[in-house]
Amino acid sequence: MHGALETNRALIGKPGSRARLATPALVLDLDAFERNVALMAENCKAGGLDLRPHAKTHKSVTVAKAQIAAGALGVCCAKLGEAEAMAAGGIDGILITSPVVTAQGIERLTALNAKIPDLMVVVDNPVNVRALAAAAAEAGHPLKILIDLDVGLHRTGIRPGEDALALAELVDAADKLELKGLQAYAGHLMHIHDFVERREKSLAAMQVLGDMRDTLKAKGLPCDIVSGGGTGTYNIDPEASVLTELQGGSYIFMDKQYNDVALGNGASFPFETSLSVQMTVVSANTKNLATTDAGFKSFSTDADPPVLLSGAPEGAGYFFFGDEQGGILLPDGAKLEIGSTLTAMTPHCDPTVNLYDAYHVVRGDTLVDIWPIEARGRSA
């Protein structure tokens, strides 16, 4: 374990230890996290859905086990490397939500399929299906498959209709491939700010997915699993009665992007911001300005700057000030002393998590544990 993490580990269980962390540190409020986990599990149960949360958000075996303990049937992984890390930590119900197409990747996928009992992978191309079928036949071990359906995002997925039907028939005809159903992710809809518009477009995507499900069943093809949805539409998609399982991920942490999205009637999301980055003021010699130790390398930069949560006076704002530094613009007359600690909400939780080796887990002002992020950097 790196030096800063070793230093912080010595603080576990000591009152007031949260304020003494070596920074920058990724901090997880355990009380808020546990409430988020329970709330989504309850919501899915009430909506008649299974929950298969996306591990790309947290990349942590410990977090995945907490979700499964609360009722999730397994996890999603965006990449094969994430799935390997989850499986090594004892998670055996995994859906890989992106196609695995290279020869090396298929070899690794086949090896993983022999190790865990409930592995599934998506496909969206007949060339990939034939390669997976050959690998599974050579290994002599069946591989479970979902057809990835493009419902408007155009990132992955096959066009609904005849193309998707032909692909499903190809999977079903392969000796060692097991067609289990469909996946569809409308990621382009998750952050639509207007709830009415987001609901209308999400239900339209669910209709496309439902029609494809009905087509497969009418042709006598298996479609027991229909997987998709996300945090942004968690309270919309159950209306359609199409999904069998929800893939939401960010609900456990929340970030600025999701907190900016309203629910119906202008209400905010019921999930709490449990994840933050703690930083320390390292310089404060210029009027109305302070410098912290958390810069570009401490936050994702694909969205707006981090939002200050605590430690700074009202009206202060964060800006990126370099690779290793962040700037705090202060209102007139305000000052921050060196050594002061501040926390900020992540702009986008998933890529921010990927910058850190561990979560510093706190209850109140006390560090209670440090959880490793085993799948950090597993992008292949």
N, C-alpha and C positions, 0 to 999 in steps of 0.2 A: 504494500500500500504506500502511496506517495506520502512525503513528509507532512504536508498540510493535513491530510486525512488522518495520519497517525497522531498528530497534535490534537486534532478535534476528537478523536476517539477517546483520549484521556479525559475529556470533559463529560462523557456520558454519565447521566444521573446526577450531575451537580447542579443545584439550584442556580439560576441566572446564567447557565452555560451558553444559552443561545446567543447572548450578546458578546460572548468571548470567542466565538468561532473565528478561526483563520479564514480569511475571505480572499476572493469571492467564493461563496458557498451556495449550493443549490439546497434550499430549505423546503421541507415538506411538513406542513401543519397536520399532524396525525388526526386530530379531532375532526377537522374539516374534511380531510381525505376519507375517513371512515364514514362520515355522514353521506358524502357523495356516492361512495360505493354502495351503501345500503339503499339510498334513494333510487338509483338507477335499477338496481336489482328488483326493488319493489315495483317500480314503474313497468318493467318488462313483464313481471309476473301478472300484474293487473291487466296488461294488454294482451296476455296470452302468448307472449314471445319468449323464446330463449334469448340469453345474452351471451354473445361471443365478442368481448371487447378487444379493441385493437391494441396490441402490444407495441406497435410502432410509436405510440405516445410515450410510454414509460420505459421500455426496453429492460425491464427489471423482473426477475423471477419472483422476488418477494412480493411485488405489487400484483403480479399475475396470480399468485397463490391466494392473496387476500381477496381478489375478485372471484376466484373459483370457490373459495370458502363461503362467500356471500351468495352463491347460487349460479355463477357463470358456468357454462358447460365446457369452456375451453377459451382459447384466445385466437385472434387473428395475428398474422405476421406479414409485414409488407415484403420482406426479403427472406431468402433461404437462410442467410446467416443469422437473422433474428430467430428463425425457427430452430436452428441448431442450438443456439444459446438457451432458448426456452426448454428444449428437450433435455439438454445436459443438466438443467436445474430441476428436472422432474415433472415438467408439464407435458402431458401426453395427448392432449386434445388440441390440435393446431390446424388452422386453415391458412395456407399461404395465398395471399390475395393478389399477387402479381405473377404472371407467367414465368416459369423456369425453362429457359430455352437453349442454353449452351450445353455442349457435351459434358463439360466439367460439372455444371450445375445439375444436370440430370443424373450424373453418377452420384453426386452428393445426395440428391433428393431420394434416389433409390436406396442408398445406405440408411438414410434417416427413416424411410418408410419401413425398413426392416426392424427398426429399434423401438418405435412407438406405435401403439395400437390404433390411434385415431388421427391420422394425418390426411389432410385433403389439400389439393392444389387446384388452381383455376387454369383454364385454357381458353384461348380465343382464336386459335389458328390450326388448321388441319395438319400442317407440317409438324407443329409441336406435338399434336396428338399422336401422330405416327411414331415420333421419336420416343415419347413416353411409353407408348404401347410396346415398342420393341424392348426398351429397357426393363419394363415390368415383366414381360414374358421371359426375358433372359434371367431375371432375378427369381422368377417363380413366385412373386409376392404381389397380390392385387394392390392397385393404387386407386384411391378414391378421387373423383374428379367433379368439379363444378364448372359449368359453362359460364364464362364471364361475359355478361351482356352489357353492351354500350347503350345507356339510356340518356346520353347527351353530353357527357364529360369528354368523350373522345380520347381519353388518355390510354386506356386499355379497353378490351371488350370487343365483341363481335356484334354486327348489326342485327337487331331483332328481325324475326321472320324466317325466310327460307335459309339464309346463311347460318343462322343459329341452329335451326332444326337439323340441317345437314351435319353440322359439327357434332350435335348431340347424338345423332345416329351413328356417326363414325366412332365416337367414344363407346357407345353401347355395344357396338359390334366387336370391339377389341377384347380379346380373351381375358387379359389381366388388368383392364381398366374397369372401374365401377362408376357409372354415372349416378351421382347423388342429387343433382339439382342445378340451381342457378345462383349466380352472384350478380349484383348490380349496385354500383355506388355512384350516387349523384352528387359528387363532391363540389360541383359548380353551383349547387344550390344551398350549401350549408351556411353560408355567410350572407345570404340576401337579408338585408336589414328589415325590410317590411314583412311582417309575419303573414299577411294575407297573400302577398305575392309568393313567398316561400312555400306556404301551404299549398297553393294552387299548383305550382310547378312540381312540387314533390309528389303530390297525389297523382299528377299526370304521369310522372316517371314510374310510380308504383303501378299504374294502369298498364303501361307497356310491359312491365315485368310480369304482372299477373296474366296478361294475354299470352305471353310466351310460356309461362307455366302451364296454362290451360292447353296450349298447342302440344306441348310435350306429352302431357297426360292423355290427350285425345289420340295421340299416335302410339300409345302404350309404352312410352318411355318413362323411366323413373324420374321423379322430381319431388323427393321428400324434403329437401332442404332448399329454402329460398333465403339467401343471406344478403344483408345490405344495410342501408341507413347509416345514420351517424348522430353525433351529439346535436347538430343543428336542426335535425328533424325528428328527434327522439319522441316528441309528443305529437307528431303529425302522422308518421308512417303507419302506426298501428291502426289508424282509421281505415286504411285500405284493405286490411285483412289479407295481405299478400305475403309479407315476410314471415318466416318461421323463426328467424334469429336476427338480432340487431347487432351491428358492428361498432357502435359508438366507442370513442376512445378518450377524447379530451375532457369529458365530463368529470373525470377523477381529479383534474388539476385546474381546469379553466385558464383562460389567458385573455389578453386584451381583445383579440379578434372575436372570441365567442362572447365575452362580456359586453361587446358593443351591439350584439344581435338581440333584438327584443322578441319576447313571446307574444301570444295573443293579448290584446288589450293593453299593449305597451309594457307588460310586466317583464321583469328581468328573469334570467334563468334561475331556477331554484338551487343549482349547484354553486358551491362556494369556491372562491379562489384559495386553493390549498398550497399552491406552489409559488415560490418567490426566490429571488436571488438576493442574498445579503452581501452588502459591500461596506467598505470602510473609507472614511474621508482621509486622504493622504496629504492633501495640500489645500490651503485656504488663504492665500496671500493677496488675492485680487478682490476688490469690492464686488459684492453681489455674485461671487463665483466660488465654488468649491470643486475639488477634483477627488474622485473615488477610484478604487482599484479594480473596477469592473467596466471594461470597454467592449469593443467588437468581439473579443474572444469569449465573452461571458453571456452574450445574448444572441438569439437569432436576429438577423438583420433584414428579413424578408417582409417586415411589417413596420408599423410605426415604432418610435422609440419606447422603451420600457416606461411604465407608469409607476411613480413613487407611491408606496403604500404606507411607509412609516419612517420616522427618524428625521424627516425634513420639514421645515415650516410650511404652512399653507401657502400655496402660490408658487412653490418651487417646482422646477421641472428638470428632467434628465435629458442630456443629449450625449451622443457618442463623441468622445474626445480623443480617440486613438485606439490602437489595438488593445492596450492594457488599462486604459483609463476612461472613465465616464465623467462628464461635467454636470454640475448641478447649478442651474441659474436660480439665483435667490432674489426674492423681492427686496426692495430698498429697506435698509436697516437690519435685515436678517443676516445671520452669520452661523456657520457650522464650524465647530472646533475639530481639529485633527484628532483622529481616533474615534470620531462618532460613527455609529453604525446606522445604515439605512437599508430598507428593503424595497424591492421593486417587483411588480407583476411582470411576468414574461410577456413579450409581444406575441409570440407563437410558441406554445409549450413544447411541441415535438422536437423541432430542431434545436431548441435551447437545451433540452435534456441531453441531447447527443454530444454536447460540449463538456459534459461532466462525467466523473468516474463514480459518483455516489450521491445519494440523497442524505442530507442531514435532517433526521426525523425529530421533530420537536413536539412537546405538549406544553403549551404555555411558554414559559421562559426557559424551559429545561430541554437540553438535548437528551433524547431517550434512546436513540439508536442511529446507526449509519448503514444504509442499504446499498449494496453495490448495483451498478447499472451494467449488467453482464453483457448486454447486446450493444453497448455503445460502439459506434463505428462499424457495426456489422452490416455494411451496405451491399454486400455481394453474397 
